[in-house]
């Protein structure tokens, strides 16, 4: 049994985002943000995983992991949150990732993006679908 690919996918995405100097110059990147962190920041708060039957019959244990990535800003305008979110998309969409724990990376692509506004913050959540097998 192959087990879960979620941790390997999350760690690979975290490494890719932290490896982009343009992102880290503007925002901290967290898998789970600490209490009282400062804005702006990027987090990877949730994931879902399903068996990917694309590899059925090859005994390769395919998985599809969907990660949510949030960009947060306190700026009253949307410029900062949009700039950082665009960098996240440019870094990850159709990138090549190195997964650990024996997982073989197949692809990553943007699934959707949702923007939320309030009086106190701006947030853009993007969801990426990662396909891999073992």
matplotlib code that plots the C-alpha trace (Angstrom):
import matplotlib.pyplot as plt

x = [0.0, 1.4, -0.1, -0.8, 0.9, -0.4, 2.7, 5.1, 3.0, 2.6, 6.4, 7.2, 4.9, 6.2, 9.8, 8.9, 7.3, 10.1, 12.6, 11.1, 13.1, 10.4, 7.8, 9.9, 11.0, 7.4, 5.8, 6.5, 5.5, 4.0, 2.5, 0.5, 0.9, 1.8, -0.4, 0.1, 2.1, 2.7, 1.1, 1.5, 1.9, 1.2, -0.1, -1.0, -3.9, -5.7, -5.4, -7.6, -6.4, -8.1, -6.9, -6.1, -7.4, -5.4, -2.7, -5.2, -3.7, -0.1, 0.2, 1.5, -0.8, -1.7, -2.9, -4.4, -3.7, -5.4, -3.8, -5.3, -2.8, -3.8, -2.2, -3.1, -2.6, -3.7, -3.4, -6.6, -6.0, -5.7, -2.3, -0.1, -2.3, -2.7, 1.0, 1.9, -0.9, 0.4, 3.9, 2.4, 0.6, 3.7, 5.8, 3.5, 1.3, 2.8, 6.0, 8.1, 8.3, 10.4, 8.3, 9.7, 8.8, 9.1, 6.4, 6.9, 5.6, 3.4, 1.9, 0.6, -2.0, -4.2, -7.7, -9.3, -8.8, -11.1, -10.7, -12.1, -12.2, -13.0, -12.4, -9.3, -7.6, -7.5, -7.2, -6.8, -7.1, -5.7, -6.2, -3.6, -4.1, -1.0, -0.9, 1.7, 2.2, 4.3]
y = [0.0, 3.4, 5.5, 9.2, 11.6, 14.7, 15.4, 14.9, 17.3, 19.9, 19.9, 20.2, 23.2, 24.8, 24.4, 25.8, 28.9, 29.4, 29.0, 32.0, 35.0, 37.4, 35.8, 35.6, 39.2, 40.3, 37.7, 34.9, 31.4, 29.0, 25.6, 26.6, 30.2, 30.9, 33.0, 36.7, 36.5, 39.7, 40.5, 39.8, 36.1, 32.9, 29.7, 26.2, 25.4, 22.5, 19.5, 16.8, 13.6, 11.0, 7.9, 8.8, 5.9, 7.3, 4.7, 1.8, -1.5, -0.4, -1.0, 2.5, 3.8, 7.1, 10.0, 13.5, 16.0, 19.3, 22.0, 25.4, 28.2, 31.5, 34.9, 37.4, 41.2, 44.0, 46.6, 48.4, 48.1, 44.8, 45.5, 43.6, 40.5, 40.3, 40.7, 37.9, 35.7, 36.1, 35.1, 32.0, 31.0, 31.7, 29.6, 26.6, 26.3, 23.6, 23.6, 20.5, 19.5, 17.1, 14.9, 12.9, 9.6, 7.7, 9.6, 10.4, 13.8, 13.9, 17.4, 20.4, 22.9, 25.7, 24.6, 27.8, 31.1, 33.0, 36.5, 37.7, 41.2, 42.6, 45.9, 44.3, 42.2, 41.0, 37.2, 35.3, 31.5, 29.4, 25.7, 23.5, 19.9, 17.7, 14.3, 11.7, 8.0, 5.5]
z = [0.0, -1.0, 1.8, 1.6, -0.8, 1.0, 3.1, 0.2, -2.0, 0.8, 1.5, -2.2, -2.7, 0.5, -0.7, -4.2, -2.7, -0.2, -3.1, -4.9, -3.7, -5.1, -2.9, 0.3, -0.2, 0.1, 2.5, 4.9, 3.7, 6.3, 6.1, 9.2, 10.3, 13.9, 16.2, 15.8, 12.5, 10.6, 7.2, 4.3, 4.4, 2.5, 4.0, 2.9, 5.3, 3.7, 1.4, -0.1, -1.6, -3.8, -5.7, -9.3, -11.5, -14.4, -13.5, -13.0, -13.9, -13.6, -9.9, -9.5, -6.8, -8.4, -6.2, -6.8, -4.1, -4.1, -1.9, -0.9, -0.8, 0.8, 0.3, 3.1, 3.2, 5.5, 2.7, 1.9, -1.8, -3.7, -5.3, -2.7, -2.4, -6.2, -6.8, -4.3, -5.6, -9.2, -8.0, -6.4, -9.6, -11.7, -9.4, -9.2, -12.3, -14.5, -12.5, -11.9, -8.2, -6.3, -4.1, -1.2, 0.3, -3.0, -4.8, -8.5, -9.6, -12.6, -12.9, -11.0, -12.3, -11.1, -10.3, -9.3, -7.5, -5.1, -3.7, -0.3, 0.9, 4.4, 6.2, 7.9, 5.3, 1.7, 0.9, -2.3, -2.2, -5.0, -5.3, -7.1, -8.2, -8.0, -9.6, -8.6, -8.3, -6.4]

ax = plt.figure().add_subplot(projection="3d")
ax.plot(x, y, z, "-o")
ax.set_aspect("equal")
plt.show()
